[in-house]
Amino acid sequence: MRPDPFTTEVIAEGLRASAEAMFLTLKRASQSPIIYEVLDCACGLTAPDGSLVAEAEGIPGFIGCLGFGVRSILREFGLEQIAPGDIFVTNDPYEGGGTHLSDVTLIAPIF
């Protein structure tokens, strides 16, 4: 059964609002002016396969790396070993951890 366009849009906006809430929390909690003034960061939600579902404002290049980071975590640990409360931190530019060494990607699964 395919959901109607209204339901689809309500769900999509809810997911975008979640990504935006993550972005605002990061911005408010940051001690770095690079984050809270320049907005040199990004937040997004992915599906379990790493495909982007929703994104907040920020640097588009960082959002482009997010799916690669999720997929590398899944390859390394496997979905079966990931549990509620796990948070993964990566900065490997070859596996989707950012675009250069000082970039850090935080991945927190939602169950």
FIKOLZA-1660 file (N, C-alpha, C; in steps of 0.1 Angstrom, whole numbers, plus 5000, padded with zeros to 4 digits):
% residues 111
   i   px   py   pz ch aa at
   1 5008 4988 5000  A  M  N
   1 5000 5000 5000  A  M CA
   1 5009 5012 5000  A  M  C
   2 5006 5021 4991  A  R  N
   2 5014 5034 4990  A  R CA
   2 5007 5045 4998  A  R  C
   3 5014 5052 5006  A  P  N
   3 5008 5063 5014  A  P CA
   3 5004 5074 5005  A  P  C
   4 4994 5082 5009  A  D  N
   4 4989 5093 5001  A  D CA
   4 5000 5104 5002  A  D  C
   5 5000 5114 4993  A  P  N
   5 5009 5125 4993  A  P CA
   5 5010 5133 5005  A  P  C
   6 4998 5135 5011  A  F  N
   6 4997 5143 5024  A  F CA
   6 5005 5136 5035  A  F  C
   7 5003 5123 5037  A  T  N
   7 5010 5115 5047  A  T CA
   7 5025 5115 5044  A  T  C
   8 5028 5113 5032  A  T  N
   8 5043 5113 5028  A  T CA
   8 5049 5126 5032  A  T  C
   9 5043 5137 5029  A  E  N
   9 5048 5150 5032  A  E CA
   9 5049 5153 5047  A  E  C
  10 5039 5149 5054  A  V  N
  10 5040 5150 5069  A  V CA
  10 5052 5143 5075  A  V  C
  11 5054 5131 5070  A  I  N
  11 5065 5123 5075  A  I CA
  11 5078 5129 5071  A  I  C
  12 5079 5133 5058  A  A  N
  12 5092 5140 5053  A  A CA
  12 5095 5152 5061  A  A  C
  13 5085 5160 5064  A  E  N
  13 5087 5173 5072  A  E CA
  13 5091 5169 5086  A  E  C
  14 5086 5159 5092  A  G  N
  14 5090 5155 5105  A  G CA
  14 5104 5150 5106  A  G  C
  15 5109 5143 5095  A  L  N
  15 5123 5139 5095  A  L CA
  15 5132 5151 5093  A  L  C
  16 5128 5160 5084  A  R  N
  16 5136 5173 5082  A  R CA
  16 5137 5181 5095  A  R  C
  17 5126 5181 5103  A  A  N
  17 5126 5188 5115  A  A CA
  17 5135 5182 5125  A  A  C
  18 5136 5169 5125  A  S  N
  18 5146 5162 5134  A  S CA
  18 5160 5165 5130  A  S  C
  19 5163 5165 5117  A  A  N
  19 5177 5169 5113  A  A CA
  19 5180 5184 5117  A  A  C
  20 5170 5192 5115  A  E  N
  20 5172 5206 5119  A  E CA
  20 5174 5208 5134  A  E  C
  21 5167 5200 5142  A  A  N
  21 5169 5201 5156  A  A CA
  21 5183 5196 5160  A  A  C
  22 5188 5186 5153  A  M  N
  22 5202 5182 5156  A  M CA
  22 5212 5193 5152  A  M  C
  23 5209 5200 5141  A  F  N
  23 5218 5211 5137  A  F CA
  23 5218 5222 5147  A  F  C
  24 5206 5226 5151  A  L  N
  24 5205 5237 5161  A  L CA
  24 5211 5233 5174  A  L  C
  25 5210 5221 5178  A  T  N
  25 5216 5217 5191  A  T CA
  25 5231 5217 5190  A  T  C
  26 5237 5212 5178  A  L  N
  26 5251 5213 5176  A  L CA
  26 5256 5227 5176  A  L  C
  27 5249 5236 5169  A  K  N
  27 5252 5250 5168  A  K CA
  27 5252 5257 5182  A  K  C
  28 5242 5254 5190  A  R  N
  28 5241 5261 5203  A  R CA
  28 5251 5255 5213  A  R  C
  29 5254 5242 5212  A  A  N
  29 5263 5236 5222  A  A CA
  29 5278 5238 5218  A  A  C
  30 5281 5242 5206  A  S  N
  30 5295 5243 5201  A  S CA
  30 5302 5254 5208  A  S  C
  31 5315 5251 5211  A  Q  N
  31 5324 5261 5217  A  Q CA
  31 5332 5268 5206  A  Q  C
  32 5330 5263 5193  A  S  N
  32 5339 5268 5182  A  S CA
  32 5331 5278 5173  A  S  C
  33 5336 5289 5171  A  P  N
  33 5330 5299 5162  A  P CA
  33 5329 5294 5148  A  P  C
  34 5337 5284 5144  A  I  N
  34 5336 5278 5131  A  I CA
  34 5323 5271 5129  A  I  C
  35 5318 5265 5140  A  I  N
  35 5305 5258 5140  A  I CA
  35 5294 5268 5142  A  I  C
  36 5294 5277 5152  A  Y  N
  36 5282 5285 5155  A  Y CA
  36 5281 5298 5147  A  Y  C
  37 5292 5302 5141  A  E  N
  37 5291 5314 5133  A  E CA
  37 5292 5311 5118  A  E  C
  38 5302 5303 5114  A  V  N
  38 5304 5300 5100  A  V CA
  38 5295 5288 5095  A  V  C
  39 5290 5280 5105  A  L  N
  39 5281 5269 5102  A  L CA
  39 5289 5258 5094  A  L  C
  40 5301 5256 5097  A  D  N
  40 5310 5246 5090  A  D CA
  40 5307 5232 5096  A  D  C
  41 5295 5228 5094  A  C  N
  41 5290 5215 5099  A  C CA
  41 5278 5211 5091  A  C  C
  42 5273 5199 5093  A  A  N
  42 5260 5194 5087  A  A CA
  42 5254 5183 5096  A  A  C
  43 5241 5182 5095  A  C  N
  43 5234 5171 5102  A  C CA
  43 5224 5165 5092  A  C  C
  44 5223 5152 5094  A  G  N
  44 5213 5145 5085  A  G CA
  44 5209 5132 5091  A  G  C
  45 5198 5126 5085  A  L  N
  45 5193 5113 5089  A  L CA
  45 5194 5104 5077  A  L  C
  46 5199 5092 5079  A  T  N
  46 5200 5082 5068  A  T CA
  46 5191 5070 5071  A  T  C
  47 5188 5063 5061  A  A  N
  47 5182 5050 5062  A  A CA
  47 5192 5040 5067  A  A  C
  48 5188 5028 5071  A  P  N
  48 5198 5018 5075  A  P CA
  48 5209 5015 5065  A  P  C
  49 5206 5017 5052  A  D  N
  49 5216 5014 5042  A  D CA
  49 5225 5026 5039  A  D  C
  50 5223 5037 5046  A  G  N
  50 5232 5049 5044  A  G CA
  50 5226 5059 5035  A  G  C
  51 5215 5056 5028  A  S  N
  51 5210 5066 5019  A  S CA
  51 5204 5078 5027  A  S  C
  52 5206 5090 5022  A  L  N
  52 5201 5102 5029  A  L CA
  52 5186 5103 5029  A  L  C
  53 5180 5105 5041  A  V  N
  53 5166 5106 5042  A  V CA
  53 5162 5121 5045  A  V  C
  54 5169 5128 5053  A  A  N
  54 5166 5142 5056  A  A CA
  54 5179 5149 5060  A  A  C
  55 5180 5162 5057  A  E  N
  55 5192 5170 5060  A  E CA
  55 5188 5183 5065  A  E  C
  56 5197 5189 5073  A  A  N
  56 5195 5203 5078  A  A CA
  56 5205 5212 5070  A  A  C
  57 5204 5225 5073  A  E  N
  57 5213 5234 5066  A  E CA
  57 5227 5231 5071  A  E  C
  58 5237 5236 5063  A  G  N
  58 5251 5233 5067  A  G CA
  58 5259 5232 5054  A  G  C
  59 5270 5225 5055  A  I  N
  59 5279 5223 5043  A  I CA
  59 5274 5211 5035  A  I  C
  60 5270 5213 5023  A  P  N
  60 5265 5202 5015  A  P CA
  60 5275 5191 5013  A  P  C
  61 5288 5194 5012  A  G  N
  61 5298 5184 5010  A  G CA
  61 5299 5174 5022  A  G  C
  62 5296 5179 5034  A  F  N
  62 5296 5170 5046  A  F CA
  62 5284 5161 5045  A  F  C
  63 5273 5165 5041  A  I  N
  63 5261 5157 5039  A  I CA
  63 5264 5146 5029  A  I  C
  64 5271 5149 5018  A  G  N
  64 5275 5140 5008  A  G CA
  64 5283 5128 5013  A  G  C
  65 5291 5131 5024  A  C  N
  65 5300 5121 5030  A  C CA
  65 5293 5112 5040  A  C  C
  66 5281 5116 5045  A  L  N
  66 5274 5110 5056  A  L CA
  66 5271 5095 5052  A  L  C
  67 5265 5093 5041  A  G  N
  67 5261 5079 5037  A  G CA
  67 5273 5070 5036  A  G  C
  68 5284 5075 5031  A  F  N
  68 5296 5067 5031  A  F CA
  68 5301 5063 5044  A  F  C
  69 5300 5072 5054  A  G  N
  69 5304 5069 5068  A  G CA
  69 5295 5059 5074  A  G  C
  70 5282 5060 5072  A  V  N
  70 5273 5050 5077  A  V CA
  70 5276 5036 5071  A  V  C
  71 5278 5035 5058  A  R  N
  71 5281 5023 5052  A  R CA
  71 5294 5017 5057  A  R  C
  72 5304 5025 5059  A  S  N
  72 5317 5020 5064  A  S CA
  72 5315 5014 5078  A  S  C
  73 5307 5020 5087  A  I  N
  73 5304 5015 5100  A  I CA
  73 5297 5002 5099  A  I  C
  74 5287 5001 5090  A  L  N
  74 5280 4988 5088  A  L CA
  74 5290 4977 5083  A  L  C
  75 5299 4980 5074  A  R  N
  75 5308 4970 5070  A  R CA
  75 5318 4966 5081  A  R  C
  76 5322 4975 5089  A  E  N
  76 5331 4972 5100  A  E CA
  76 5325 4965 5111  A  E  C
  77 5313 4968 5115  A  F  N
  77 5307 4963 5127  A  F CA
  77 5295 4953 5124  A  F  C
  78 5288 4956 5114  A  G  N
  78 5276 4948 5110  A  G CA
  78 5264 4953 5118  A  G  C
  79 5253 4952 5112  A  L  N
  79 5240 4957 5119  A  L CA
  79 5237 4950 5131  A  L  C
  80 5241 4937 5132  A  E  N
  80 5237 4928 5143  A  E CA
  80 5245 4933 5156  A  E  C
  81 5257 4939 5155  A  Q  N
  81 5265 4942 5166  A  Q CA
  81 5262 4957 5171  A  Q  C
  82 5254 4964 5164  A  I  N
  82 5251 4978 5168  A  I CA
  82 5239 4978 5177  A  I  C
  83 5240 4985 5188  A  A  N
  83 5230 4985 5198  A  A CA
  83 5225 4999 5202  A  A  C
  84 5214 5001 5208  A  P  N
  84 5209 5014 5213  A  P CA
  84 5220 5020 5222  A  P  C
  85 5223 5033 5220  A  G  N
  85 5233 5040 5228  A  G CA
  85 5246 5040 5221  A  G  C
  86 5249 5032 5211  A  D  N
  86 5262 5033 5204  A  D CA
  86 5263 5046 5197  A  D  C
  87 5275 5051 5197  A  I  N
  87 5279 5063 5189  A  I CA
  87 5292 5060 5183  A  I  C
  88 5293 5062 5170  A  F  N
  88 5305 5060 5162  A  F CA
  88 5311 5073 5158  A  F  C
  89 5325 5074 5160  A  V  N
  89 5332 5086 5156  A  V CA
  89 5342 5082 5146  A  V  C
  90 5343 5089 5135  A  T  N
  90 5352 5086 5124  A  T CA
  90 5357 5099 5118  A  T  C
  91 5370 5098 5113  A  N  N
  91 5375 5110 5105  A  N CA
  91 5383 5105 5094  A  N  C
  92 5380 5093 5089  A  D  N
  92 5387 5087 5078  A  D CA
  92 5381 5092 5065  A  D  C
  93 5389 5101 5057  A  P  N
  93 5383 5107 5045  A  P CA
  93 5381 5097 5034  A  P  C
  94 5387 5085 5035  A  Y  N
  94 5385 5075 5025  A  Y CA
  94 5373 5066 5027  A  Y  C
  95 5368 5067 5039  A  E  N
  95 5356 5058 5043  A  E CA
  95 5344 5067 5046  A  E  C
  96 5344 5080 5043  A  G  N
  96 5332 5088 5046  A  G CA
  96 5332 5095 5059  A  G  C
  97 5344 5097 5065  A  G  N
  97 5345 5104 5078  A  G CA
  97 5347 5119 5077  A  G  C
  98 5347 5124 5065  A  G  N
  98 5349 5138 5063  A  G CA
  98 5357 5140 5051  A  G  C
  99 5360 5153 5048  A  T  N
  99 5368 5156 5036  A  T CA
  99 5382 5158 5038  A  T  C
 100 5386 5161 5051  A  H  N
 100 5401 5162 5054  A  H CA
 100 5402 5158 5069  A  H  C
 101 5415 5158 5074  A  L  N
 101 5418 5152 5087  A  L CA
 101 5410 5159 5099  A  L  C
 102 5408 5171 5098  A  S  N
 102 5402 5178 5110  A  S CA
 102 5386 5176 5110  A  S  C
 103 5381 5170 5100  A  D  N
 103 5366 5167 5100  A  D CA
 103 5363 5155 5108  A  D  C
 104 5353 5155 5115  A  V  N
 104 5349 5144 5124  A  V CA
 104 5334 5141 5121  A  V  C
 105 5331 5128 5119  A  T  N
 105 5317 5124 5117  A  T CA
 105 5312 5116 5129  A  T  C
 106 5301 5120 5134  A  L  N
 106 5295 5113 5145  A  L CA
 106 5282 5105 5140  A  L  C
 107 5282 5093 5142  A  I  N
 107 5270 5085 5137  A  I CA
 107 5264 5078 5149  A  I  C
 108 5251 5081 5151  A  A  N
 108 5244 5075 5163  A  A CA
 108 5231 5068 5157  A  A  C
 109 5231 5055 5158  A  P  N
 109 5219 5048 5153  A  P CA
 109 5206 5051 5161  A  P  C
 110 5195 5051 5154  A  I  N
 110 5182 5053 5160  A  I CA
 110 5175 5040 5159  A  I  C
 111 5170 5035 5170  A  F  N
 111 5162 5023 5170  A  F CA
 111 5148 5025 5173  A  F  C
% end
